[in-house]
Amino acid sequence: MLSSMMSTVSSTMSATSVMGMFATIGVSELSIITVVCLIALLSASEVLSASKYWNERLANTFNLAIMPMALTFFAIVAFKVIDVLSQ
């Protein structure tokens, strides 16, 4: 019984649809993680900039981490806009 159900499921699902499903899940999870990390870094940068521990070296370190995240965020936004417009 189980083997016949598995063969039916495997015959109806193609390899490309499964790969597309996993690729979409990966991009979605990565975008959420990126946005959360960007928000955390920007918040920490703002809080620490008002403290006595803020210096040029710490500012450069935060900028080094924030810039790639910001570029990734804009790429995610562009991808989502293109995805919405293409539908």
MDTraj code that builds the backbone (N, CA, C; nanometers):
import mdtraj as md
import numpy as np

residues = "MET LEU SER SER MET MET SER THR VAL SER SER THR MET SER ALA THR SER VAL MET GLY MET PHE ALA THR ILE GLY VAL SER GLU LEU SER ILE ILE THR VAL VAL CYS LEU ILE ALA LEU LEU SER ALA SER GLU VAL LEU SER ALA SER LYS TYR TRP ASN GLU ARG LEU ALA ASN THR PHE ASN LEU ALA ILE MET PRO MET ALA LEU THR PHE PHE ALA ILE VAL ALA PHE LYS VAL ILE ASP VAL LEU SER GLN".split()
xyz = np.array([
    [0.0824, -0.1185, 0.0000],
    [0.0000, 0.0000, 0.0000],
    [0.0876, 0.1259, 0.0000],
    [0.1844, 0.1292, 0.0909],
    [0.2719, 0.2453, 0.1015],
    [0.3578, 0.2605, -0.0235],
    [0.4066, 0.1491, -0.0766],
    [0.4920, 0.1590, -0.1951],
    [0.4141, 0.2089, -0.3157],
    [0.2872, 0.1719, -0.3279],
    [0.2074, 0.2209, -0.4403],
    [0.1801, 0.3703, -0.4265],
    [0.1592, 0.4167, -0.3030],
    [0.1385, 0.5600, -0.2814],
    [0.2665, 0.6368, -0.3121],
    [0.3807, 0.5826, -0.2729],
    [0.5087, 0.6497, -0.2984],
    [0.5370, 0.6568, -0.4479],
    [0.5048, 0.5510, -0.5215],
    [0.5296, 0.5533, -0.6651],
    [0.4379, 0.6539, -0.7343],
    [0.3157, 0.6687, -0.6847],
    [0.2234, 0.7673, -0.7410],
    [0.2743, 0.9081, -0.7156],
    [0.3195, 0.9307, -0.5950],
    [0.3725, 1.0635, -0.5610],
    [0.4967, 1.0929, -0.6419],
    [0.5858, 0.9974, -0.6544],
    [0.7105, 1.0218, -0.7276],
    [0.6856, 1.0400, -0.8760],
    [0.5831, 0.9737, -0.9301],
    [0.5545, 0.9912, -1.0719],
    [0.4891, 1.1259, -1.1004],
    [0.4154, 1.1805, -1.0052],
    [0.3493, 1.3084, -1.0290],
    [0.4411, 1.4273, -1.0046],
    [0.5429, 1.4110, -0.9236],
    [0.6357, 1.5207, -0.8948],
    [0.7586, 1.5067, -0.9824],
    [0.7919, 1.6100, -1.0519],
    [0.9131, 1.6070, -1.1315],
    [1.0297, 1.6595, -1.0494],
    [1.1490, 1.6303, -1.0946],
    [1.2688, 1.6733, -1.0213],
    [1.2828, 1.8248, -1.0234],
    [1.2423, 1.8890, -1.1313],
    [1.2574, 2.0344, -1.1387],
    [1.1647, 2.1054, -1.0419],
    [1.0442, 2.0520, -1.0222],
    [0.9537, 2.1193, -0.9281],
    [1.0040, 2.1062, -0.7850],
    [1.0628, 1.9916, -0.7538],
    [1.1177, 1.9729, -0.6191],
    [1.2370, 2.0647, -0.5974],
    [1.3252, 2.0733, -0.6973],
    [1.4416, 2.1605, -0.6841],
    [1.3993, 2.3067, -0.6768],
    [1.2994, 2.3446, -0.7530],
    [1.2500, 2.4814, -0.7467],
    [1.1910, 2.5141, -0.6108],
    [1.1228, 2.4164, -0.5527],
    [1.0628, 2.4375, -0.4216],
    [1.1717, 2.4592, -0.3166],
    [1.2765, 2.3779, -0.3198],
    [1.3828, 2.3926, -0.2215],
    [1.4624, 2.5200, -0.2446],
    [1.4821, 2.5602, -0.3688],
    [1.5556, 2.6835, -0.3975],
    [1.4778, 2.8038, -0.3461],
    [1.3461, 2.8017, -0.3628],
    [1.2642, 2.9132, -0.3145],
    [1.2664, 2.9207, -0.1624],
    [1.2614, 2.8057, -0.0976],
    [1.2655, 2.8033, 0.0491],
    [1.3988, 2.8579, 0.0980],
    [1.5076, 2.8213, 0.0334],
    [1.6396, 2.8680, 0.0748],
    [1.6553, 3.0180, 0.0613],
    [1.6057, 3.0747, -0.0480],
    [1.6158, 3.2186, -0.0689],
    [1.5321, 3.2923, 0.0339],
    [1.4153, 3.2418, 0.0626],
    [1.3275, 3.3073, 0.1589],
    [1.3890, 3.3088, 0.2983],
    [1.4422, 3.1949, 0.3405],
    [1.5041, 3.1889, 0.4728],
    [1.6272, 3.2769, 0.4805],
    [1.7050, 3.2779, 0.3761],
    [1.8250, 3.3611, 0.3739],
    [1.7895, 3.5090, 0.3790],
    [1.6832, 3.5481, 0.3111],
    [1.6455, 3.6891, 0.3131],
    [1.5968, 3.7320, 0.4517],
    [1.5257, 3.6445, 0.5200],
    [1.4797, 3.6767, 0.6557],
    [1.5990, 3.6915, 0.7498],
    [1.6925, 3.6003, 0.7415],
    [1.8120, 3.6058, 0.8261],
    [1.8917, 3.7323, 0.7975],
    [1.9053, 3.7672, 0.6704],
    [1.9808, 3.8870, 0.6324],
    [1.9163, 4.0130, 0.6871],
    [1.7850, 4.0238, 0.6747],
    [1.7147, 4.1433, 0.7231],
    [1.7244, 4.1536, 0.8749],
    [1.7091, 4.0425, 0.9454],
    [1.7194, 4.0445, 1.0916],
    [1.8606, 4.0846, 1.1349],
    [1.9617, 4.0304, 1.0696],
    [2.1005, 4.0671, 1.1032],
    [2.1281, 4.2134, 1.0717],
    [2.0756, 4.2622, 0.9606],
    [2.0953, 4.4036, 0.9262],
    [2.0307, 4.4949, 1.0300],
    [1.9101, 4.4612, 1.0724],
    [1.8431, 4.5412, 1.1757],
    [1.9220, 4.5378, 1.3060],
    [1.9718, 4.4206, 1.3437],
    [2.0501, 4.4084, 1.4675],
    [2.1788, 4.4904, 1.4595],
    [2.2477, 4.4832, 1.3465],
    [2.3727, 4.5596, 1.3317],
    [2.3474, 4.7097, 1.3315],
    [2.2431, 4.7542, 1.2620],
    [2.2125, 4.8968, 1.2608],
    [2.1716, 4.9466, 1.3991],
    [2.0962, 4.8658, 1.4712],
    [2.0563, 4.9036, 1.6071],
    [2.1766, 4.9115, 1.7002],
    [2.2625, 4.8112, 1.6932],
    [2.3826, 4.8110, 1.7777],
    [2.4729, 4.9286, 1.7441],
    [2.4821, 4.9608, 1.6166],
    [2.5644, 5.0745, 1.5762],
    [2.5098, 5.2053, 1.6324],
    [2.3790, 5.2222, 1.6269],
    [2.3177, 5.3444, 1.6810],
    [2.3339, 5.3537, 1.8326],
    [2.3141, 5.2438, 1.9014],
    [2.3260, 5.2450, 2.0478],
    [2.4704, 5.2708, 2.0891],
    [2.5639, 5.2019, 2.0257],
    [2.7043, 5.2185, 2.0635],
    [2.7610, 5.3531, 2.0219],
    [2.7033, 5.4159, 1.9194],
    [2.7567, 5.5460, 1.8776],
    [2.7330, 5.6533, 1.9839],
    [2.6380, 5.6309, 2.0719],
    [2.6113, 5.7274, 2.1795],
    [2.6899, 5.6960, 2.3068],
    [2.7644, 5.5859, 2.3069],
    [2.8371, 5.5479, 2.4278],
    [2.9806, 5.5995, 2.4247],
    [3.0461, 5.5828, 2.5374],
    [3.1854, 5.6284, 2.5468],
    [3.2820, 5.5324, 2.4775],
    [3.2353, 5.4142, 2.4405],
    [3.3213, 5.3145, 2.3761],
    [3.3298, 5.3315, 2.2247],
    [3.2560, 5.4236, 2.1694],
    [3.2532, 5.4431, 2.0252],
    [3.3821, 5.5110, 1.9807],
    [3.4475, 5.4544, 1.8827],
    [3.5664, 5.5150, 1.8242],
    [3.5689, 5.4839, 1.6748],
    [3.6678, 5.5337, 1.6069],
    [3.6776, 5.5170, 1.4615],
    [3.6931, 5.3704, 1.4212],
    [3.7679, 5.2961, 1.4986],
    [3.7889, 5.1544, 1.4674],
    [3.6574, 5.0755, 1.4792],
    [3.5787, 5.1025, 1.5811],
    [3.4497, 5.0355, 1.5984],
    [3.3530, 5.0764, 1.4876],
    [3.3573, 5.2022, 1.4480],
    [3.2717, 5.2500, 1.3391],
    [3.3068, 5.1793, 1.2084],
    [3.4350, 5.1638, 1.1805],
    [3.4780, 5.0942, 1.0590],
    [3.4382, 4.9469, 1.0619],
    [3.4459, 4.8857, 1.1779],
    [3.4072, 4.7450, 1.1913],
    [3.2587, 4.7270, 1.1632],
    [3.1763, 4.8145, 1.2182],
    [3.0327, 4.8058, 1.1920],
    [3.0017, 4.8330, 1.0453],
    [3.0691, 4.9310, 0.9859],
    [3.0464, 4.9606, 0.8446],
    [3.0879, 4.8438, 0.7563],
    [3.1934, 4.7754, 0.7947],
    [3.2394, 4.6593, 0.7191],
    [3.1362, 4.5474, 0.7214],
    [3.0624, 4.5348, 0.8297],
    [2.9585, 4.4319, 0.8397],
    [2.8260, 4.4797, 0.7811],
    [2.7963, 4.6078, 0.7921],
    [2.6667, 4.6596, 0.7492],
    [2.6582, 4.6746, 0.5971],
    [2.7637, 4.7165, 0.5319],
    [2.7581, 4.7427, 0.3882],
    [2.7183, 4.6199, 0.3045],
    [2.7803, 4.5030, 0.3235],
    [2.7343, 4.3864, 0.2446],
    [2.5899, 4.3469, 0.2756],
    [2.5507, 4.3613, 0.4024],
    [2.4124, 4.3296, 0.4386],
    [2.3153, 4.4271, 0.3715],
    [2.3514, 4.5541, 0.3651],
    [2.2648, 4.6531, 0.3005],
    [2.2539, 4.6258, 0.1507],
    [2.3644, 4.5916, 0.0874],
    [2.3600, 4.5570, -0.0554],
    [2.2744, 4.4338, -0.0792],
    [2.2847, 4.3353, 0.0084],
    [2.2025, 4.2148, -0.0029],
    [2.0560, 4.2487, 0.0176],
    [2.0263, 4.3376, 0.1114],
    [1.8886, 4.3802, 0.1353],
    [1.8296, 4.4453, 0.0110],
    [1.9052, 4.5345, -0.0528],
    [1.8552, 4.6000, -0.1733],
    [1.8381, 4.5003, -0.2877],
    [1.9252, 4.4003, -0.2950],
    [1.9094, 4.2961, -0.3968],
    [1.7829, 4.2142, -0.3707],
    [1.7540, 4.1849, -0.2454],
    [1.6321, 4.1114, -0.2097],
    [1.5093, 4.1927, -0.2459],
    [1.5106, 4.3217, -0.2154],
    [1.3971, 4.4079, -0.2479],
    [1.3773, 4.4140, -0.3990],
    [1.4859, 4.4291, -0.4738],
    [1.4754, 4.4335, -0.6201],
    [1.4206, 4.3022, -0.6749],
    [1.4674, 4.1902, -0.6209],
    [1.4190, 4.0599, -0.6647],
    [1.2699, 4.0443, -0.6372],
    [1.2259, 4.0863, -0.5192],
    [1.0835, 4.0755, -0.4847],
    [0.9980, 4.1669, -0.5724],
    [1.0450, 4.2868, -0.6016],
    [0.9703, 4.3792, -0.6871],
    [0.9585, 4.3209, -0.8281],
    [1.0678, 4.2693, -0.8812],
    [1.0647, 4.2084, -1.0141],
    [0.9724, 4.0868, -1.0147],
    [0.9740, 4.0096, -0.9074],
    [0.8874, 3.8910, -0.8968],
    [0.7397, 3.9312, -0.8958],
    [0.7072, 4.0373, -0.8238],
    [0.5682, 4.0833, -0.8171],
    [0.5248, 4.1417, -0.9519],
    [0.6112, 4.2183, -1.0157],
    [0.5763, 4.2793, -1.1442],
    [0.5635, 4.1762, -1.2564],
    [0.6362, 4.0661, -1.2462],
    [0.6307, 3.9645, -1.3522],
    [0.5074, 3.8761, -1.3425],
    [0.4377, 3.8815, -1.2317],
    [0.3179, 3.7966, -1.2163],
    [0.1981, 3.8633, -1.2638],
])
top = md.Topology()
chain = top.add_chain()
for i, resn in enumerate(residues, 1):
    res = top.add_residue(resn, chain, resSeq=i)
    for name in ("N", "CA", "C"):
        top.add_atom(name, md.element.get_by_symbol(name[0]), res)
traj = md.Trajectory(xyz[None], top)
